[in-house]
Amino acid sequence: MLSVLDAQVLEGVAGGESTVQLASRLYLSRQGIEYRVGQMLRRFDAPNRPALVARAHALGMFAVGQWPPRVLPERVK
């Protein structure tokens, strides 16, 4: 389960957004985005952002056949 904010960050990472783009869109600081991404990297045991997206996809976190990627509502608390 992800928080709404974590789901938005993960969707942005999966869609190829940079830290600065995510920070601007979500009204957070760059450090806030990096903190959230870092937490998810540890939670999913991923070494980098592409691996994070791959692991989330393998766990069925994203809706199939949708671009930009969206986290399934049942995966958000």
Secondary structure in CASP SS format (residue, H / E / C, confidence):
PFRMAT SS
TARGET T0000
AUTHOR 0000-0000-0000
METHOD secondary structure of the structure
MODEL  1
M C 1.00
L E 1.00
S C 1.00
V H 1.00
L H 1.00
D H 1.00
A H 1.00
Q H 1.00
V H 1.00
L H 1.00
E H 1.00
G H 1.00
V H 1.00
A H 1.00
G C 1.00
G C 1.00
E C 1.00
S C 1.00
T H 1.00
V H 1.00
Q H 1.00
L H 1.00
A H 1.00
S H 1.00
R H 1.00
L H 1.00
Y C 1.00
L C 1.00
S C 1.00
R H 1.00
Q H 1.00
G H 1.00
I H 1.00
E H 1.00
Y H 1.00
R H 1.00
V H 1.00
G H 1.00
Q H 1.00
M H 1.00
L H 1.00
R H 1.00
R H 1.00
F C 1.00
D C 1.00
A C 1.00
P C 1.00
N C 1.00
R H 1.00
P H 1.00
A H 1.00
L H 1.00
V H 1.00
A H 1.00
R H 1.00
A H 1.00
H H 1.00
A H 1.00
L C 1.00
G C 1.00
M C 1.00
F E 1.00
A C 1.00
V C 1.00
G C 1.00
Q C 1.00
W C 1.00
P C 1.00
P C 1.00
R C 1.00
V E 1.00
L C 1.00
P H 1.00
E H 1.00
R H 1.00
V E 1.00
K C 1.00
END
